[in-house]
Amino acid sequence: MVRVGVCTDHPAKLKDTQDKIEEYLKKRSCWYEMEAFLGIKELLAALEGEKLDILFLEMISEKQAKAAVMLGQKEKDMKQVFLMEGKKKDFCLPEDLPFASVAAENLEEALPELIDRFFWKEHYLKRERMILSTKGRQVVIPIRELMYLERDKRLTTL
């Protein structure tokens, strides 16, 4: 399941952005859980014990940029998509922060590329596992950690 968060300061924009993302995820037949946050304070309070896989964050102020940097450093696996209004603003963001920015009015067109390039491949690689049965018990091996596999009749060598 993909955990998606959307955060803006305006209720109408929040609903509109959430609808666009949900429409795309449903079209992809994806299992997802969507959370909406009205403002940075609500987002920071809610993320204390929870994790998101991807966050769509409206970026209109330096305060939001600082919160994004703090979240990126705290939640290393969370991807962030900054929704910019009008022309792109210059915010100080570290190079190693996993983020992308897109004009808010172009979100629908950008979603396929953003989600596929930025998120899906890594998401599925992290969660794919191989299950082997040996001597009556099951062993779960993450595909990412598998370097070599050889099968000779009933003998499997890892």
VENCOR-V752888 format. One record per residue. N is the residue number from 1. OMEGA is omega in degrees with one decimal (NA if undefined). Layout:
N:OMEGA / N:OMEGA
//
This chain:
1:179.5 / 2:177.7 / 3:-175.0 / 4:175.7 / 5:176.0 / 6:-178.7 / 7:171.5 / 8:178.9 / 9:-174.5 / 10:-177.7 / 11:-179.0 / 12:178.4 / 13:-179.9 / 14:-179.8 / 15:-179.1 / 16:179.9 / 17:179.3 / 18:179.6 / 19:179.9 / 20:-179.0 / 21:178.7 / 22:179.0 / 23:-179.6 / 24:-179.3 / 25:176.4 / 26:178.4 / 27:178.5 / 28:-177.6 / 29:-176.5 / 30:170.7 / 31:-177.8 / 32:172.8 / 33:-175.1 / 34:175.1 / 35:180.0 / 36:-178.7 / 37:179.5 / 38:178.6 / 39:-176.7 / 40:-178.3 / 41:179.1 / 42:178.7 / 43:-178.2 / 44:178.6 / 45:-176.8 / 46:-175.4 / 47:179.3 / 48:-177.2 / 49:-175.8 / 50:177.3 / 51:174.1 / 52:174.7 / 53:-179.3 / 54:-178.0 / 55:173.4 / 56:-171.5 / 57:175.9 / 58:-175.1 / 59:180.0 / 60:-178.4 / 61:177.6 / 62:177.8 / 63:179.1 / 64:177.8 / 65:178.6 / 66:177.9 / 67:178.8 / 68:178.5 / 69:179.3 / 70:178.3 / 71:-179.8 / 72:179.0 / 73:-179.4 / 74:-177.5 / 75:-174.2 / 76:-176.6 / 77:-177.4 / 78:175.4 / 79:-179.8 / 80:173.4 / 81:-179.5 / 82:178.4 / 83:-176.1 / 84:175.9 / 85:176.8 / 86:-179.6 / 87:-176.0 / 88:178.2 / 89:178.6 / 90:176.1 / 91:177.6 / 92:178.8 / 93:179.4 / 94:-178.8 / 95:-175.0 / 96:179.4 / 97:-178.0 / 98:-177.6 / 99:172.2 / 100:176.7 / 101:-178.1 / 102:174.8 / 103:-175.7 / 104:-178.5 / 105:179.4 / 106:-174.6 / 107:-178.2 / 108:-179.7 / 109:-175.4 / 110:-174.9 / 111:-178.5 / 112:-179.8 / 113:-179.0 / 114:-176.5 / 115:-176.5 / 116:-175.5 / 117:-167.6 / 118:-166.7 / 119:-167.7 / 120:-175.5 / 121:-179.5 / 122:-179.0 / 123:-178.1 / 124:177.0 / 125:-179.5 / 126:-171.8 / 127:179.6 / 128:-178.0 / 129:174.4 / 130:179.4 / 131:178.9 / 132:175.1 / 133:178.6 / 134:179.0 / 135:175.0 / 136:177.4 / 137:-178.8 / 138:177.5 / 139:179.8 / 140:-178.3 / 141:175.8 / 142:-178.6 / 143:-178.9 / 144:-176.5 / 145:-178.1 / 146:-179.4 / 147:-175.7 / 148:178.3 / 149:178.4 / 150:179.9 / 151:178.0 / 152:-175.0 / 153:-177.8 / 154:-177.5 / 155:178.0 / 156:177.6 / 157:178.8 / 158:NA
//
